[in-house]
């Protein structure tokens, strides 16, 4: 006899349907487990935030009101401290240098907001093959990120011309043009992802706003291209150079801390604005799937016009890259010049790449865990993204504004002139944390709809973790400010610091710096990053979409596996607007990963 429970009413008895179970390999957590696990995963990132950013910021603000000095005043003078430190930085032209930053940032902002989205839109409308060709070219300036080497090679080539203000603008504003276009076009390619213009407008506004804020914040802290390439006497400089001079050249730590405090306030405001913009527009990132599916073809006339515009844009882009990179690329095969006794080229490369690798693995790893906690587990429900706000003030803060506080900490811990001192002092990548949060938020409902944690959360996130780690590692390895402060022994110098040693008063001395230029980003490392970024652009980034606004409405599920699959896919909220759930190919109910809507 059947033991299945029967309905007590109605002409026919109906068997009670048991609740659905997650598919094989599925992972479902109770709400309590999600809250507890989410809060626990945020704790390590919060601790790193306190150690790397909050405590040094508080120390910097406190020092900005005191007569703190790195070394005793040889003239027997004493600094009054207090607000006098702020008056002194104003008298030294600090505010004028802030205005100069806006001038330097003008060209990169226009490139990010006009050229990059136009290039991305043309590539998207031209079809799949032109789009992939564009992505392949965008990988070049990302892999060739070596600002000190590129700027120095360009300056050495133009050694016959005077520095002047025009030279400074061309060096600081034009040399990063290829990099700005590459990053901006990569972002906007995910925005334009085969959607009607009205539907993509909120995402475009959010992406453009964050890109503009990022350009201004980075330019405000520009250092590698400013010193010693264009930082000549009597010339406008960026605020970070004023901070460096006051703190580490004149030993006026209180005055330098005042400048750092002003920078921290400005950068914190920019960071809060960027995160607030992302939260207000409900921006998220979604992975469209590993497999392609045909999409509605673009009209032939529009495709030909887009292809023509794309060709013109790519030729101009290649011209910029040639102008920027050619002087440096010519020197990549130069022989290593004579090194001090006991120093080898291998040792220089270890000093250059190993310390930032340590901080990158920890910083990006903590960011990935916290991003999954906030965007994936959502411990505070709909308000979970508000957990980004405590991190937001330091979104754009680099080593420079906190260099004085980090230096004093390293000195007090007796870590100066040690290999450990070369490790960058930032133990959390806050930009990566924000990106991971947006990504896991976009994948959240896909996980809920299927219970397949590995295919909807883990596997799509691994390439993003790798990409964020590679980019963070490359950028950290090219930063020479921190090693300049904490190590004075040539046996501990990274490659950029050896180049600076060669450049002291000898820009036009042939044969003295070429070998050191080639060691900053050696050819094997350049090829490694180029292949890695090519793979990411073609195989992964091309399958990401940036969404904003409300999620798509969930259609009613039909009977059978197809209806269940459509419901699970639509519930993700990750499908590009304008792509109907009914257009999805029929799949097994366990396969809710959407197909790439951009195949054409």
HELIX and SHEET records of a PDB file:
HELIX    1   1 UNK A   31  UNK A   49  1                                  19    
HELIX    2   2 UNK A   50  UNK A   54  3                                   5    
HELIX    3   3 UNK A   55  UNK A   63  1                                   9    
HELIX    4   4 UNK A   83  UNK A   91  1                                   9    
HELIX    5   5 UNK A   94  UNK A  110  1                                  17    
HELIX    6   6 UNK A  111  UNK A  115  3                                   5    
HELIX    7   7 UNK A  116  UNK A  126  1                                  11    
HELIX    8   8 UNK A  128  UNK A  143  1                                  16    
HELIX    9   9 UNK A  147  UNK A  157  1                                  11    
HELIX   10  10 UNK A  164  UNK A  169  1                                   6    
HELIX   11  11 UNK A  170  UNK A  174  3                                   5    
HELIX   12  12 UNK A  177  UNK A  191  1                                  15    
HELIX   13  13 UNK A  197  UNK A  220  1                                  24    
HELIX   14  14 UNK A  239  UNK A  244  1                                   6    
HELIX   15  15 UNK A  245  UNK A  249  3                                   5    
HELIX   16  16 UNK A  253  UNK A  280  1                                  28    
HELIX   17  17 UNK A  300  UNK A  329  1                                  30    
HELIX   18  18 UNK A  345  UNK A  371  1                                  27    
HELIX   19  19 UNK A  372  UNK A  377  3                                   6    
HELIX   20  20 UNK A  381  UNK A  388  5                                   8    
HELIX   21  21 UNK A  389  UNK A  392  1                                   4    
HELIX   22  22 UNK A  400  UNK A  402  5                                   3    
HELIX   23  23 UNK A  403  UNK A  412  1                                  10    
HELIX   24  24 UNK A  419  UNK A  422  5                                   4    
HELIX   25  25 UNK A  430  UNK A  450  1                                  21    
HELIX   26  26 UNK A  453  UNK A  453  1                                   1    
HELIX   27  27 UNK A  454  UNK A  458  3                                   5    
HELIX   28  28 UNK A  459  UNK A  477  1                                  19    
HELIX   29  29 UNK A  481  UNK A  486  1                                   6    
HELIX   30  30 UNK A  490  UNK A  492  5                                   3    
HELIX   31  31 UNK A  495  UNK A  503  1                                   9    
HELIX   32  32 UNK A  514  UNK A  520  1                                   7    
HELIX   33  33 UNK A  523  UNK A  539  1                                  17    
HELIX   34  34 UNK A  541  UNK A  543  5                                   3    
HELIX   35  35 UNK A  560  UNK A  570  1                                  11    
HELIX   36  36 UNK A  581  UNK A  583  5                                   3    
SHEET    1   A 2 UNK A 284  UNK A 287  0                                        
SHEET    2   A 2 UNK A 544  UNK A 547 -1                                        
SHEET    1   B 2 UNK A 292  UNK A 294  0                                        
SHEET    2   B 2 UNK A 596  UNK A 599  1                                        
END                                                                             
